Amino acid sequence: MEISSTEAQNNFGRYLKLAQFEDIIVSKNGKKAVVIKAFKESEKNYSTIAEKVEGYDWKSEKISFEDFLKLSEGSENRYEYIDGEVYLLASPSYDHQAIIMEISNVMYNWFKGKKCRPLAAPFDVTLTKDGSKNVVQPDIIVICDTENINEKRRYTGIPTMVIEVLSESTQQLDMLKKLNLYVHAGIKEYWIVSPLRKEVYAYCFEDQVIKDYRVYREGELAQSKTFQGLEIPLGQIFL
């Protein structure tokens, strides 16, 4: 993220906090001057501004929704924001992307000509839970409320269906935090795809509780309960 020296002076505390997630480049008179970054014991780069606070755990620090927007809009990185915490999205593996492509192909053909539309990441979805806003980038979503695409072509609605493909770095996030978020945010159906176990865990939600849960294994057809007739052959996606 790059900001002006005036912005840094006026909001120094904010950018010290955001520096835990990525370096903040400060420009003066159009030229890059200094960098605000998280302090590391091994670093001795005196051209940076850094802060060390004894006993301070960066990982437990939460930031406001407004600060998250500032971070994400000024960054080339991809972030998610859940319960006030920021998660940096790592570059996905080949297997992860291949599975998404196979599922997307099936869903594109099935939904063609229908009202609802499947979309693949990166695509921000803002969801409200307990009155607080969260921002996620699910691997695949199905939206049926296309009227909630605003004049900036941003989606402001609630997806009907969400699919997440697990990776080692996102397993706990997808299976715990996101499951809890999707239950309470109005999502109707949530699939978790496990490349390691070659399984799909399909949840259906109603009134903020899990109404149905099924496990589909390699060789079976994963079937949507929300979209009758939509089937994903697991032998096709787990190559």
N, C-alpha and C positions, 0 to 999 in steps of 0.2 A: 504494500500500500504506500502511496506517495501523497504527502500533504505539504502545505505551505508552512513556512516558519510562523506566520501569524496564527494559523489554525493550531499549530503545536503549542504556541504560547497560551492561547486562549483555552485550550482543552488538554493541558499536559497530563492531568491525572487520567483522563479517558484513554489517551494513547499509551500510557504506561501499562494500563490494563490490557489493551488490545495487543501490545507487543508480546504477550505470552503466546499468541497464536501465530504471528508472523512479524517480520521486521517492518518497522515504520520508517520510510525514507522521508527526511525533511529537506525541502528545497528552499533556497533563499535567492531571490532575484533570478528565478528561472533555472538555477543550477542546484544539483544535489549537494547538500552540505554535510549532514550527519545522519546517523541511523539510530533509532530507538529500538532496542532489542532486549530480550530476556537475558539476564546475567547467567553466565556459566563459569564455574570455578576455573575451568581449564583455559578460558579465553582471556587474553591480554591485549585486546584491541582498543586502544585508547582513542580511536576516532569515533567511538560509539557512546551514546548516552545509555546507561544501564542502571538498574536498581536491584539491590540485594536486600531482602528482608528476612531476618532470622525466623525460622519456623514457618515461613510462608509457603503454602502448598498451591502452586499454580493450578494444578489439576482440579482442585475443589472450588476454584473461583468461578462465580457465576457473573454474567453480564446482562445488561438490559437488552430488550428487543431492539431498541433504537441503536445501541452500540453494535449489536450483531449486524444490523442492516448496514451500518457504516463500514464494518469489517468486510462483509461479503460483497458489497457493491464496489469497493475499492480494491478488490483482490482478484488475482487470476486463479487462486485456489478455490476448491469447492468445499463448502461447509454445510453442516446441518446444525440446527439449534433446537434442543429438546430440554424442557424443564429448566431453562436458563443456562444450560451448559452447551458449549460449542464443540463440535466433532469435525475434525478434518477428514475429508474423504480421500483415501489413498487411490492411486491408479489401479484399476481392476486388472485381474489376470486374464489370460486368453480363455481359459475354461469358463470363467464368469461371463465374459462377453459373448462367447459362443452360445451359452445357454440362453442368455437374454435374446439373442438374435433368433434362435429357434422358436422360442415362445412367442416372440413378437410376430414372426411370420405366420404362425398359426392364428394368432389373435387378429392380425390385420385382415386375413382372408375371411375369418368368421364374422367380424364386425363390419365388413365392407357393405355399404348400402344401408346400414342400420343407424339409429340415432346416436348410440354411444360410440366412443372412439378410444382406442388404446394409444398410449403415448409412452415413449421410453426416455430414461434419464439421458442427459441432465435436464431436469425440469423442476423448478421450485414449486412446492405445495405448502401453503400456509394453513395450519390446523389449530383450532382453539381447544384447549383442555383446561378445565377449572378456571376459565376466564383469562388464561394466559396464552399468548401466541407461540407457536412452534413452527419451524421451517424444516422440511425434509425433502430429500430428492430420491423417492423410491425408484427402483430399477424399472418397473412398469406400472402404469396406472390405467384405469378405465374410467373415463368421465362421461356422464350422461347429462350433465348440466352445462352444456356449451354456452348457454346464455350468460354464464358467469366468467366469460373471457372479456376483460375490460378493453378500453380504447387503446391501451398500450400493448394489447395482445398478451396480457398476463392473466393466468388462471386464478380466480379468487374463490372457487367453489370447493366442494368436498368430493373426492373421487368415490365412485361406487365400489371399486375393487382396487387392491394394491398387491403387487408381487415384489418380494425382495429375494434376491439370490445371495445366499450366505457366502461369506469369505471368512478366513481365520480372524481377521481384524474386526469384522462387524458382527460376529455371531451373537455376542452378548447383547449388543445394541439392538439387533433385529428381533431377537427372540424374547427380550424382556422389555426394554424401554419403548421400542416402537410398537410392540404388541399392546402395551398398556396405553400408549397414545392413540393408536387406531381404534381400540375399543371405545374410548371416551370421546373421540372426535367426530363420530358419525359415519365411519367407513362401514360398509356392509360385509365385505368379504376380504380376507387377508390370506395370501399364500406365502409360505416360506419355503424356498427351494434349497435343498441341501445337496450340493454336488458331491460331497464326501460320502454320504450315506445313500445317495441316489434316491432320495425321497422328497415328497412334497407334503407339507403340513398345511391343511386348509382349515381356516377358521371362518365361521359366520357369526356376525354380531347383531344383536338386537337389544335396544334399550340399555346400551352400555354394559352388556354382559355377553359372554360367549354362549351362543345358542346351539352351535354345532361344531364339532371338531373331527376331522378325518385325516388319516395318514395314507398316502398313496406311495406304493413302492415300485421299483424298477420293473418294467414290463406291463404295468397297469395304465389305465387311462385316468388322469386327474380330471375330475368333473366339477364344474362350477354349479353351485346351488342357486346363485343369484341369476345367472344367465343359462337357462336350461338349454342343453344341447352343445354348450361350449366344452370341448374335451381336449386335453393336451396329452398326447402319447408320450409317456416317460422314456420309452425306448428311442424316441426321436431326439429328445433334448439331452439325454445323458449318453453321449457318444463315446 
